[in-house]
Amino acid sequence: MKDTEPITEEQTFAEFRRKIKQAELLSAAMEKLLQSLGFSGRLCVVVQNGQILKSGYEEGYFTRRREARMIP
């Protein structure tokens, strides 16, 4: 793979999943990822004593722009 190849939606989603797993939800980079994916769902963060205990998202909230185009 070349460094000049465009970033695919799969790669962007993989980075999104990595940031969720690593609890990196509160950053400008995460906001950019969410915008590029068209995410309009919920992100959840559980914090106790200043530590992130759990983070996650709800997949059912992704937009369905591509599927809508396929409908005749």
N, CA, C and O atoms as a DFTB+ gen file, in Angstrom:
288 C
 N C O
     1  1       0.818      -1.178       0.000
     2  2       0.000       0.000       0.000
     3  2       0.867       1.249       0.000
     4  3       1.888       1.299       0.687
     5  1       0.477       2.233      -0.748
     6  2       1.215       3.483      -0.803
     7  2       0.634       4.457       0.207
     8  3      -0.542       4.372       0.560
     9  1       1.468       5.387       0.672
    10  2       1.004       6.414       1.599
    11  2       0.076       7.412       0.933
    12  3      -0.674       8.109       1.617
    13  1       0.114       7.493      -0.397
    14  2      -0.694       8.474      -1.122
    15  2      -2.082       7.952      -1.477
    16  3      -2.890       8.694      -2.035
    17  1      -2.374       6.691      -1.168
    18  2      -3.687       6.133      -1.465
    19  2      -4.746       6.802      -0.593
    20  3      -4.490       7.108       0.572
    21  1      -5.935       7.029      -1.152
    22  2      -6.989       7.660      -0.354
    23  2      -7.450       6.739       0.775
    24  3      -7.420       5.515       0.649
    25  1      -7.869       7.341       1.857
    26  2      -8.352       6.577       3.009
    27  2      -9.770       6.120       2.714
    28  3     -10.636       6.927       2.378
    29  1     -10.001       4.817       2.844
    30  2     -11.327       4.267       2.558
    31  2     -12.229       4.390       3.777
    32  3     -11.773       4.646       4.891
    33  1     -13.515       4.200       3.534
    34  2     -14.485       4.267       4.624
    35  2     -14.222       3.150       5.638
    36  3     -14.439       3.338       6.835
    37  1     -13.755       1.989       5.168
    38  2     -13.440       0.890       6.067
    39  2     -12.293       1.241       7.000
    40  3     -12.326       0.907       8.184
    41  1     -11.276       1.916       6.469
    42  2     -10.147       2.331       7.292
    43  2     -10.582       3.381       8.315
    44  3     -10.146       3.357       9.466
    45  1     -11.441       4.297       7.885
    46  2     -11.949       5.325       8.794
    47  2     -12.758       4.679       9.911
    48  3     -12.624       5.059      11.074
    49  1     -13.601       3.700       9.565
    50  2     -14.408       3.013      10.563
    51  2     -13.535       2.216      11.524
    52  3     -13.820       2.155      12.720
    53  1     -12.475       1.608      11.005
    54  2     -11.548       0.856      11.863
    55  2     -10.884       1.795      12.871
    56  3     -10.715       1.434      14.036
    57  1     -10.511       2.989      12.430
    58  2      -9.914       3.973      13.331
    59  2     -10.941       4.429      14.372
    60  3     -10.603       4.622      15.540
    61  1     -12.188       4.599      13.945
    62  2     -13.284       4.939      14.859
    63  2     -13.431       3.879      15.948
    64  3     -13.527       4.212      17.129
    65  1     -13.448       2.605      15.556
    66  2     -13.579       1.507      16.514
    67  2     -12.388       1.469      17.478
    68  3     -12.556       1.204      18.668
    69  1     -11.189       1.734      16.959
    70  2      -9.992       1.746      17.804
    71  2     -10.086       2.843      18.861
    72  3      -9.760       2.621      20.027
    73  1     -10.533       4.024      18.447
    74  2     -10.656       5.134      19.393
    75  2     -11.711       4.836      20.461
    76  3     -11.538       5.212      21.620
    77  1     -12.791       4.172      20.086
    78  2     -13.813       3.782      21.062
    79  2     -13.195       2.818      22.070
    80  3     -13.356       2.982      23.279
    81  1     -12.490       1.812      21.562
    82  2     -11.882       0.800      22.431
    83  2     -10.861       1.401      23.389
    84  3     -10.758       0.978      24.541
    85  1     -10.104       2.393      22.908
    86  2      -9.078       3.028      23.720
    87  2      -9.627       4.200      24.538
    88  3      -8.867       4.893      25.215
    89  1     -10.938       4.424      24.481
    90  2     -11.616       5.495      25.236
    91  2     -11.088       6.872      24.863
    92  3     -10.897       7.725      25.730
    93  1     -10.851       7.089      23.570
    94  2     -10.377       8.382      23.075
    95  2     -11.538       9.152      22.440
    96  3     -11.441       9.601      21.298
    97  1     -12.622       9.298      23.178
    98  2     -13.829       9.895      22.615
    99  2     -13.829      11.413      22.625
   100  3     -14.469      12.032      21.776
   101  1     -13.138      12.014      23.550
   102  2     -13.234      13.454      23.740
   103  2     -12.047      14.176      23.104
   104  3     -11.211      14.751      23.801
   105  1     -11.985      14.137      21.783
   106  2     -10.880      14.802      21.092
   107  2     -11.373      15.380      19.770
   108  3     -12.408      14.970      19.245
   109  1     -10.622      16.332      19.248
   110  2     -10.955      16.930      17.955
   111  2     -10.811      15.903      16.835
   112  3     -11.564      15.937      15.862
   113  1      -9.854      14.997      16.964
   114  2      -9.661      13.956      15.947
   115  2     -10.881      13.042      15.875
   116  3     -11.279      12.618      14.791
   117  1     -11.472      12.742      17.025
   118  2     -12.666      11.905      17.044
   119  2     -13.830      12.629      16.374
   120  3     -14.614      12.010      15.653
   121  1     -13.946      13.917      16.605
   122  2     -15.013      14.693      15.968
   123  2     -14.879      14.654      14.446
   124  3     -15.877      14.529      13.737
   125  1     -13.651      14.761      13.946
   126  2     -13.422      14.694      12.502
   127  2     -13.795      13.323      11.946
   128  3     -14.380      13.225      10.867
   129  1     -13.457      12.262      12.685
   130  2     -13.824      10.908      12.261
   131  2     -15.338      10.759      12.187
   132  3     -15.863      10.197      11.225
   133  1     -16.038      11.259      13.197
   134  2     -17.489      11.159      13.225
   135  2     -18.112      11.894      12.038
   136  3     -19.067      11.403      11.437
   137  1     -17.583      13.052      11.703
   138  2     -18.088      13.808      10.562
   139  2     -17.821      13.081       9.254
   140  3     -18.691      13.045       8.383
   141  1     -16.636      12.501       9.099
   142  2     -16.312      11.812       7.850
   143  2     -17.132      10.540       7.672
   144  3     -17.414      10.141       6.542
   145  1     -17.519       9.897       8.773
   146  2     -18.362       8.706       8.698
   147  2     -19.841       9.042       8.552
   148  3     -20.638       8.181       8.180
   149  1     -20.208      10.269       8.836
   150  2     -21.625      10.636       8.806
   151  2     -22.367      10.074       9.999
   152  3     -23.566       9.808       9.917
   153  1     -21.676       9.893      11.093
   154  2     -22.261       9.306      12.305
   155  2     -23.200      10.311      12.961
   156  3     -22.852      11.476      13.155
   157  1     -24.391       9.841      13.295
   158  2     -25.358      10.710      13.967
   159  2     -25.991       9.981      15.147
   160  3     -27.159      10.204      15.469
   161  1     -25.230       9.126      15.779
   162  2     -25.758       8.297      16.850
   163  2     -25.331       8.742      18.224
   164  3     -25.151       9.933      18.479
   165  1     -25.169       7.786      19.101
   166  2     -24.841       8.049      20.497
   167  2     -23.491       7.457      20.857
   168  3     -23.184       6.311      20.528
   169  1     -22.700       8.258      21.534
   170  2     -21.459       7.789      22.142
   171  2     -21.678       7.811      23.638
   172  3     -22.256       8.760      24.169
   173  1     -21.225       6.780      24.321
   174  2     -21.420       6.685      25.767
   175  2     -20.060       6.591      26.463
   176  3     -19.172       5.855      26.032
   177  1     -19.923       7.350      27.543
   178  2     -18.707       7.317      28.352
   179  2     -19.122       7.206      29.811
   180  3     -19.938       7.994      30.289
   181  1     -18.564       6.231      30.522
   182  2     -18.808       6.074      31.952
   183  2     -17.514       6.425      32.673
   184  3     -16.470       5.814      32.442
   185  1     -17.603       7.423      33.553
   186  2     -16.427       7.915      34.275
   187  2     -16.661       7.761      35.766
   188  3     -17.738       8.083      36.269
   189  1     -15.647       7.263      36.479
   190  2     -15.716       7.156      37.933
   191  2     -14.368       7.575      38.501
   192  3     -13.327       7.069      38.083
   193  1     -14.390       8.491      39.445
   194  2     -13.165       8.986      40.085
   195  2     -12.137       9.469      39.070
   196  3     -10.938       9.255      39.244
   197  1     -12.611      10.122      38.008
   198  2     -11.708      10.677      37.008
   199  2     -11.163       9.688      36.000
   200  3     -10.351      10.067      35.155
   201  1     -11.577       8.441      36.058
   202  2     -11.116       7.428      35.106
   203  2     -12.275       6.977      34.241
   204  3     -13.400       6.821      34.716
   205  1     -11.986       6.768      32.960
   206  2     -13.000       6.236      32.055
   207  2     -13.091       4.731      32.285
   208  3     -12.125       3.997      32.073
   209  1     -14.264       4.287      32.721
   210  2     -14.471       2.862      32.976
   211  2     -14.953       2.129      31.729
   212  3     -14.594       0.974      31.497
   213  1     -15.766       2.808      30.935
   214  2     -16.396       2.147      29.797
   215  2     -16.709       3.198      28.738
   216  3     -17.058       4.332      29.064
   217  1     -16.582       2.816      27.475
   218  2     -16.996       3.685      26.380
   219  2     -17.610       2.815      25.294
   220  3     -17.279       1.637      25.163
   221  1     -18.498       3.403      24.528
   222  2     -19.145       2.640      23.473
   223  2     -19.988       3.524      22.581
   224  3     -20.042       4.740      22.763
   225  1     -20.647       2.900      21.611
   226  2     -21.510       3.611      20.681
   227  2     -22.649       2.701      20.270
   228  3     -22.598       1.490      20.487
   229  1     -23.678       3.288      19.678
   230  2     -24.817       2.520      19.191
   231  2     -24.808       2.570      17.672
   232  3     -25.006       3.631      17.080
   233  1     -24.578       1.422      17.041
   234  2     -24.439       1.344      15.592
   235  2     -25.723       1.654      14.840
   236  3     -25.662       2.118      13.702
   237  1     -26.850       1.418      15.424
   238  2     -28.128       1.601      14.747
   239  2     -28.432       3.030      14.367
   240  3     -29.464       3.291      13.748
   241  1     -27.572       3.959      14.714
   242  2     -27.827       5.359      14.442
   243  2     -27.088       5.897      13.231
   244  3     -27.105       7.104      12.991
   245  1     -26.435       5.026      12.454
   246  2     -25.764       5.500      11.254
   247  2     -26.806       5.881      10.210
   248  3     -27.876       5.275      10.138
   249  1     -26.487       6.887       9.404
   250  2     -27.401       7.279       8.333
   251  2     -27.362       6.220       7.245
   252  3     -26.399       5.461       7.142
   253  1     -28.391       6.172       6.448
   254  2     -28.497       5.168       5.392
   255  2     -28.573       5.852       4.024
   256  3     -29.433       5.528       3.204
   257  1     -27.678       6.787       3.794
   258  2     -27.685       7.531       2.527
   259  2     -27.464       6.626       1.317
   260  3     -28.160       6.766       0.311
   261  1     -26.533       5.729       1.395
   262  2     -26.232       4.855       0.240
   263  2     -27.408       3.932      -0.056
   264  3     -27.755       3.733      -1.220
   265  1     -28.022       3.368       0.975
   266  2     -29.150       2.458       0.765
   267  2     -30.337       3.204       0.170
   268  3     -31.059       2.646      -0.656
   269  1     -30.549       4.439       0.570
   270  2     -31.664       5.220       0.058
   271  2     -31.500       5.467      -1.442
   272  3     -32.491       5.514      -2.171
   273  1     -30.270       5.624      -1.905
   274  2     -30.016       5.839      -3.322
   275  2     -30.319       4.600      -4.143
   276  3     -30.633       4.704      -5.329
   277  1     -30.230       3.418      -3.522
   278  2     -30.426       2.174      -4.259
   279  2     -31.907       1.850      -4.446
   280  3     -32.248       0.970      -5.236
   281  1     -32.776       2.537      -3.745
   282  2     -34.206       2.279      -3.869
   283  2     -34.699       2.922      -5.166
   284  3     -34.433       4.101      -5.403
   285  1     -35.425       2.157      -6.026
   286  2     -35.881       2.709      -7.326
   287  2     -36.940       3.781      -7.170
   288  3     -37.413       4.331      -8.164
